[in-house]
Amino acid sequence: MRSYVRKSSNTPPVTSYQVLPILDDFTALTSPYYILVRNKARPNAAYQCQTPPKSSNADDFVQQVKTQGANGYKIYGFGPQNTILYCKDTSLSSTFEYVTTPFANFSADFEPQVNELGAKGYRYSRIIYFAPVFVPLYCKDSSLPDVKYSYKVIQQPDALEDFPQQLNEQGQEGFLYLGTTQFYYEEYSVQIYMDLNKYQCVDSETDYSY
């Protein structure tokens, strides 16, 4: 069971509460709050967060992410005042290897790309934009060398009110929502889901007792 709280973005998340990972990065730019989650099945979990300045270009950003990952920090999106939010679960000894790939022009090209990396143990993280470059990030947990991931990409409903229905339908089929993005030559947004049926995706973001 998990409990949720809302906290001002003027301060980083506090001990024992984890930032809810399924958040649109742009939400943090306009909203004065974080959404934090406490996993009651892991009472000893504690989180330490950093908010270094956002890099000015994609190459420096990728290097920053790699350095933070090697020190046990995962990227959670944008922080306040043009920073990047990284958090570390101090109850675990994990480090994280981040890789990036060229951004696909079409969602049909992206799906096999993300699945190829998933089969190698890389979990889709997010896509961050550095004009004019999109940077897709994938993360491998050093403590889970045998974990694999499978994904599917589907078109987002045109009507906002249909979005929760689609989320629930996918959830009932065993698919975990990871985020929404858009591709260069497509006029619609697509949703990225992790297939929890094909592989046993047990990690700190998909399992309550990890």
N, C-alpha and C positions, 0 to 999 in steps of 0.2 A: 504494500500500500504506500502511496506517496501523498504528501501534502504540499500545497502551493502557497506562496506568499508573493506580494508585490513590493518592490523596493525601489527607492529613488535611484536614478542612474548617476547621481552625483557621487555615490560611493560604490566600490566594487562589491560583488556578492560576498556574503559572510560565511564563516565556518559552518559546516554541516548542510548548507544549502547549495545545490548545483544549479547553474543557469540552465533553463529549459533549452535544449539544443535545437528544437524544431521551431526556429523563429526566422522570419525574413530579415536579412541583414539591414534592410532599409528602415525597418521598424525602429531600430535603435537610434536612427538619426532624427526622428521626429517625436518619439515617445519619451516622456520623462521617467519611465519605469522599466525595470527588468522584471521578467517572470522567473521565479526561483522555485526549485523543486527539492523536497527532502525525501529520500528513499528510506522508509521506515524499516525495511528489511535489512538495511545496512547501517545500523546506529553508529558505528565507528567511523563512517565515511566523513572526511573533512576536506574542504576545498580551499586552495590558495589561488588567488587571481592576480593577474598583471594587466595593465593597460598601456603598453608602449605606443608611441605615436605611429600613425599609419604611414607606411613608406610612400615616397613620392612617385615610385615607378614599380612596375610588375616584378622586375628582376630582384630588386632589393626586398620587396615584399616576400617573395618565395624564399629568399635566404633567411629572412626573419622567422618565417613559419618553420623552416627546417631547424633552425637553432632552438626555438622554443620547444619544438617536438622532441628534440634530443635531450632536453632538460625535463621532459615529462609533462609539458603543457600542451593542451589541445586548443585549437582556435574555436571560438564560439561566435565570432562575428564582430560587428562594430561596437566599440565602446563610446562613451561620451566625448565630445570635443575632438573629433577626428583621431580617435585612437582605435586600436584593435584589442579585443578582449580575449585573453588566454586564461585558461583555468587548469589547475593540477589537482588531482585527487591524491592527497598526501597519504592516504591509507593504502595505496597501491604503489608498486615499484615500476609501473609501465613507463616506457619511453615510446615515442611515436615517430615513424618515418613518413614524411610527406613527399608526394610526387605530384607533378602536374603534367597535363597533356595539351596539345593544341586544341583550341576550342572548335568544336564541330559546327559546320554551317547549317546542318539539318538535324532534327531530333532522331531521324532514322539512322543517321551516322553515329549519333551520340550513344544510343542504346547498346550496340555491340562493343563500343569502346569502354563504357563503364562496366559492362559485364566481363570483358577480358581482364580488367584490373581487379574486379571483384573475385574472380576465380584465383587470382594470385594473392588474395588476402587483403586487398585495399578497400576500405570502406569509403564510399562517396561522402565528402565533407560539405562542400559548397562551391559556388562560383562567385568570385569577387571581381569587380570591374575596375580596371585602371585605364581610362580613356587613352587610346581606342582599343584596349586589350581586355579580353575576358580571361580570367585565370581559374580553370577548374582544379580543385584540390581533392586529393585522395589520401587517406591516412591508414597506415598499418600499425597495429599495436604489437610491440615486441613481446608482450607476455602471452599473446594468442597466435602462435606461429601456424596453427593448423586451421584457423577459422577462414571460411570463404563466404562471399556475398554474391547474391544474385539480384538483378534489378529489372524493372520495366518502366517505360516512359509512355504516358498517355496524355491526350489533349485535355486541358482544363476546360470545364464547362463555361459557356459564354455568360450565363447568368450567375451572379454571386450566390443567390439563394440555392442553387443546385450544387454548390461546392461541398457543403457539409454532407449531403446525401452521397456524393461520390466518395468522399473520404470514408464514410461508414461502410459503404459497399466494399471498398477495397480492404478495409480493416477486417471485415468479416471473412474475407477470402485469405487472410494471412499476409497482407501487404502493409508495410509500415511507411507512412508518408515522410519523405526526407526534404522536400522543398519544391519550389516552382522556379522555372527559368524560361527564357525565350531565346530563339536562335535567329541568326542573321536574316535568313530568307523565309521565315515563317511569320505570319501575322498573328498567330495565336500563342498563348503560353502553354507550357506542358508541365506536368507533375512527374516527379521522380519518386518511385516507390522501391523499397527493399522487399524482396520475396523471402519471407520467413519460413516457407515450406520446403524449399529446395535444399537449403543448408541449415544447420543448427547454429544460427547467428547469435551466439552467447557472448555479449560484451556488456560493458557498463551502461550502455545506452539502450539496449534492447531487452535486458533481463533484470528483473527486480531484485534478485538475490545475489548478483555478481559481487 
